Amino acid sequence: MSLSLIAFLVLVAAFAVGSFTKINAGLLATVAAFGVGTLLAGMSVKDVIGQFPAGLFFILVGATLLFAIVRINGTIDLLAYWAERLAGDRKILVPILMFLLTAALASAGAFTPAAIAIVAPVGLALGMRFGISTLAMGLVIVQGANAGAFSPVNPFGVLGNKMLEGAGASDGSFKLYAYCFIFNAILAVIAYVLVQAIMKRRAAKAGVDNAIKNDGGADAPVAGGVSGSGGAGTAVLTAPASVATGTRTRPEKVAATPMRILTLVGIASLLVLTTVLGLDVGVASLVIAAVLIVLDSSVQKPAVESMPWSAIILVTGIVTYVGMLEKMGALKELQEGIAGLGNSSLAALIASYVVAIVSAFASTTGTLGVISPVIEPIAMDPLLTPVGVVTAIAISSSVVDVSPMSTSGALLMASAQPKDERMFFRALLLWAIAMIGVVPLLVWFLFVQLGLG
């Protein structure tokens, strides 16, 4: 058994333990990175520490701190109130508006974590008011970010266009963006309809179970129509009883206080700083959060305490281990194995699966950067279309960003209710696994085999 295979199996083991127990997988991965890196790969402790994703850490801390403040000072309630008034009684407009808003931000150049960080707290809060599953809203928002992610001015799009240029198809930039947008829009519709259908079935089943308990003199059900034993397990999929039964009340007016207006200015500044001035999302978020804390120091303590530190440890720990894998050459071996297949179509399929798996645990930007040298010669095969190959890789690498080990998935977890964190983690994980299993094969068939592009 090769050293690289052992290292990959250790990561799988840490991930499995973290998924089925209460032990944080990121903590296990961090410890494993030192063990595998120093004992098996001969790396120094300093080299392993160097794999810690400082940039990702600042993004997570900055964004979650900023939007913890936004939530605590009531700005989220204000935005939800405005959006609710705009939607009126047209429930279907809510996910559409959130999808288009996130896609517009990403298309304008906002790094996908920034777009999700801006929209997710509002979208999830608004979804709860309309009886929409927070999981459904979260998936729609991430797909919106992915839909705009391969715009020529977005970091993802820049990397995709470099692959196209390397394959001699620099004129395919708009096609790459359009194909990714359409695919993610369709996927957002599927995700919304599927999760909402599951929500209705569970709500109906909970109602029947509670009726049986009441008839039999069993314990009374808890509020919301979910039994005490199952409430935690269905929290992210079910809606409050008042909403599920169609008795949603008129939106309660939320005042636009000076502090809330200043907070909105801060959110707008985040967009300008990251898209126009190119400032790092994490740094910009921390600067704006610090300004808001100076203006109202009472939000500091509850904001810091409400930050999802377990999710931050989880994500940074996994990414640290993946960085160690790259440092020891395990990822390079994988790339060389793909390049040595000889069959370009098969190589494109395997590469699609590889980027999907790696991106679920690491930075999509980093994954695209690492895989780019492998993809360019595949895309140059005269039997394939360069735009089709790059599109398959682009979609496969980004569609798994909903994984709780990725920045986007972690931001969704940070926007969810604290009591739902573990269930949200499992639900996002299951969806990411489904995307890994289905999407690479689907996009390979559409864009590589059928030659769309």
N, C-alpha and C positions, 0 to 999 in steps of 0.2 A: 504494500500500500504506500503510495507516494505521500510526501510531506504535505503537498498542496491538498490532497484529498482528505488527509487527517484534519487539516486546518478547517476545511469546509464542513466536515462532519461535526467538529467542535462547535461551530457557529450554529448548525442545525440543532444540536443538543441544547445549547443555551436558549435558543429560540423556543424549542419545544417545552422546556421546563418553565420558562417565563409565561408561555401561553396557557398551560394547564395547572399552574400553581399561582400563589400570590407573590412569588419571588420575582423581582424586577429583572427582566431579561437583559436590560442594558447594563445593570450592575454585574451580572454574570459575564456578559460579553467583554466588559472592561477588564475584569480580572483574568478572563481567558486570553485576552489580547496580550497581557503581560506574560502569562504562562506559555502560550504557544510561541509568541514572538521571541522571548529570551531563551527558553529551554529547547525549543525545536528548530527555530529559524536562525538562532545565533544573533539576534538583534540586541542592541543595548536598551536599557530602560528608557534612556533619553529618546531613542528612535521611536519607541512605542508611544511615548508621551507626545511626540511630534505628530502622531496621527490623530490626535484629538481634534475634532472639527470646531475650532474656535469661531470661525465665521458662522457656522450653523448654530452654535451655542448663543451667540449674540443675537441672531435672528429670532430664535425661540424666546430668549429672555426679554429682549426688547419688545417684540410684538405682543407677547402674552402680558407683560407688565402694562403696556400702553392700553390694551383693550380690557384689562382688568379695571383700570381707572375709568375707561369709557363706560364699562358696565356699572361700576360702583356709583359714579356721579350722575347716573340716570340718562346719559346721552343715548345709550342703546334704546332705552324706552322712548325717547323723543323720536329717533329715526324710525323705530317700529310704528309709532303713532302716525307719522307722516306717510309712511308706506302703506299702512293699513287704510288710511283715508283715501289714498290714491287708488288702491285696489277695490275699495268699497266692498260689495258682497261677491265680487268675482274672485273666488278662491284660486282659480287656475292661473290668474295673473301673478300671484305671489312667486311661485317657482320660476315662471318665465322672466319676471323682472330681475330676480336674483341671478339667474343664468346670464342674461344679457348684460347686466351691470358688471359682473365678474369678467365676462368675455371682453367687454369694452376696455376695462382697466388693463387686462393682459395684452390685448391687441395694441394698446397705446404704449406698451413697453414696460408696464409694471411687472416685476418679477412675480411669478405665480404665488409665492408665499405672501407677498405684500397684498396682492389682489384678494386672496382668501382671507388674510388677516383683517382687511377692511370690511369685507362683505359678510363673512361667516357669523360674527356676533349678531348683526342685524337680521340676517336671514333666518338663523335658528330661532331667535326670539320671536320674529314675526311668524314663523311657521307654527310655533307653539300656540300662538293666539288664534290661528286659523285651523287648528287641529291637524296640521301636517306633521308627519313624523320628522323628528329632528335628523334622523339618519337619512331620510329621503332628501331633505333640504341640503344637508351636508354634501351628499353625493352630487346633487345638481350644481352646487356652488363649485365643487372641485372640477366637474366636467366643464363648467363655464370657463374656469381659469385655463384648463387644458385646451379648450376650443380656441382661445386667443393666444396660446403660448408660442405657437410657431409663426406668429407675425414676424416680418423681417426685422422689426425693431425690438423684439423680445429676446432675452438671452438664449432661450431655447431655439428660437428661430434663427438666430445668428449661427449657432452650432450646426443646425440642420442645413443652412445655406452653405456653410463651409464644406460639408460633405458633398453637397450638390456641385459646388465648384471643383472639388477634387475629382469628381466623376465626370466633369466636363458638361454639366447641365445647370449652369448658373441661372438660366432663364426660367427654371422651374420653381422659383421662390414662391410665386403667388399660388401655384397649384398645390404646393406643400401646405401652405397656410389654409387654403380652401378645403382640401381633403381632410385635414385634421379638424377643422371647425365643424364640418358637416358630420363627421364620424362621432365626435364628442357630443354634438347636439342630439343625435339619434340615441346615443348611449344614455344621455341625461334623461330623455323621455322614458326609455326602458327602465332605468333605475327608479325613477319617480313612480311609475305605474306599478312596478313589481313590489316595491317596499310599501306603498300605500295599500296594495291589495293584501299583503301580509298583515299590515296593521288592522285592517278591517276584520280579517278572519280571527285574529287574536282577541280583538275587542269583543267580537260576537261570542267567541268561546268563553271568554272571561265572564260575560253576562250570563251565559247558560250555566256555567259552574257556580256562580254566585246565587242564581235562582234555585239551583238544586240544594245548595247549602242552606239557604233561607227556609226552603220547604222542609228540609230535614232537621232544622233546629240547630244547625252547625254555627260556628262562629260567624259573626256578621262580616261582610266584606269591607275592605278598607276603602277610603275615598278614591274615586277615579274608576271604580268598577273592576279593580284587579285585586285578586286575593293576596293576603299578606305573604304567602309562600312564593307567589309568582310575580309580585310587583316589581322586584328588582330586576328580574329576568326579562321583563317586557317594557322597561321604562323608555328605551329609545325607540320603540316601535309603536307605542300606544299614545293616544291623546287623552287629555282630560275629559271626563265624562260630559261636562257641559258643552264641550266643543264637538265631541264625537256624536252627540245626539242632535247636532244642528241648532243648538240654542245659543249661538255666539252672540254676545251682547255688543252694543255699539262701543267703539273704541273710547276709552277713558282719556280725556284730554291730558296731555303732558306739557308742562310749561317750558318754554324756551328761555331758561335762565342764562345769565351772562356766562357762567362757568360752562354750561353745556354748549353755548355758541362758540366759546373759545376752544372747547374740545373738538368741535366740528372743524374749526379752523386748523387745529392740529392734525386732524385726519387728512384734510385737504393738503396740508403742508407735507405730510408723509408721501402723498402721491407725487407732488411736485419734486420733492427732494430725491425720490428714487427714480422717477421716470425722466425728468428734465435735467436734473443736475447729476444723476448717476450715483448718488450717495448710497452706501450700503443700507439695506433694509433694517438690519439690526441696529446699526449706529443711529440712523435717523429716528427709529422708534424710541431708542433710549433718550435721545436728546429731547424729543417732544414729551415723553413721559416725565422727564426731569423738570421741564418747564411747567407742566401741569401740577406736579407735586409742589413746586415752589409757590405756585398761585393758590394751591389748596392742600396744605400738608396733611390734612385729616384723611386723605385717601391713601396715603403711603402704606400704612400698616395693613389695612385690609386688602390692598391690592397685592402686596408682596406675599401675604399669607394665602391668598387665593390662587396664586400662580401654580400651574400643574407641574410641580417639581419632579414627580415620579415620571411623567411623560418626557420631560427634558432629559432626565437620566437615561431613560429607555432609548430615546432616539440617538443621543450623543454616544452612548455606549456601543450600540450596534454599529454606528458609522465609524467609530474608532477601530473596531475589529475589522471592518471591511477595509479601512485604510491600511491596517497591518497586513491584510492579505495582499493588497496591492504592493506594499513595500517589500514583502518577501518574494514577490514574483508569481504568486498563485494566479492572479488575474491575467498576467501576461501569458502564462501557460495555457490558460483557457482561450485567449485570443489566438495564439498560434495553432491550437488544435482546430479552431473553427476555420482559420485560413487554409489549413492543410487538407481540408475535405475534398477539394477539387471540383465538386459540383456547386456552382454559384447559387442556384436556387435553394438547395438544401442548406448551404451555408447561411443564406439569408434567413431561413426559417429558424435555424439553431441560434443565430445571432439575435433574432427577435425574442426568443425565449430567454436568452442570457441577459439581455438588457432589462427585460421585464422583471426577472428574479432579482438582479442586482439593484435596480432602481427602487424596488420595494423596501430595501434595507439601507439605501444610501442616496446620495444626491443624484438627481436625474441629470443635472448639468455635468457633474463629474463623470457619470456613466457614459453620456454621449461623447464627452471629450476623450474618454479612454477607448471607446469602441470605434471612433471615427477612422483611425488608420486601417482597421479591419474592413469597414464597410465600403470605403472608397473603391478598392479593387473589385469587390463584388458588384457594386453598382455600375462599373464600367463594362461588365460582361455584355456583349452585343445582343445576347438572347434575352436580356432583361432591360427594363426601363429604369434609369437612375432615379427619377422622381418616385416611382413605385417602391423601389428598395428603401430609399431614405424615408418615405412616408410610413412604411411598415415598421421601421426601426423607431421613428419618432413617436408613433402612436403606442407601440409596445412599451417604450421606456417611460412614457408620461401617464398612461392610463392607470398605472399602479400607484400613482402619487397619493391615492386615498389611503394607502397603507399607514397604520399608526406609527410605523418606524420611519416614515418620511416626514419632511417638514410640513407638507400640506395636511397630511393626516393628523399630525401632532397638533397643528393649529385648530383643526376641527375638534379634537378632543379638548383643547383648551377653551373652546367656545361652548362646549356642552355643559350641562349641569354637573357639578361635582359628584353627586350621587350616581350619575349615569356613566362615570368615567370608564369603569371596567367593562360594562356591557357595550359601551360605545367602542372601546378598543377591540373587543371580540367581533362585533358586527363589521367594523371597518376591515379587520383582518380577514374575515371570511369573504368579503367582497373583493379584496385585493387578491386573494388566492383564486377566486373565480376568474378574475381578469387575467391572471397569469396563465390559467389553464386554457381559456377560450380565445382571448383577443389576439395573441401572436399568430395562432393558426389562421384565424379569420382574416386578419389584415394581410398575412402572407398570401393567402389564396386570392384575395381581392386585388392587391396591388402588385404582387410579384408574379403569381401564376397567371392571372388574367391580364396582367400588364396595364392596369389603369394608371394613367399618368403620361 
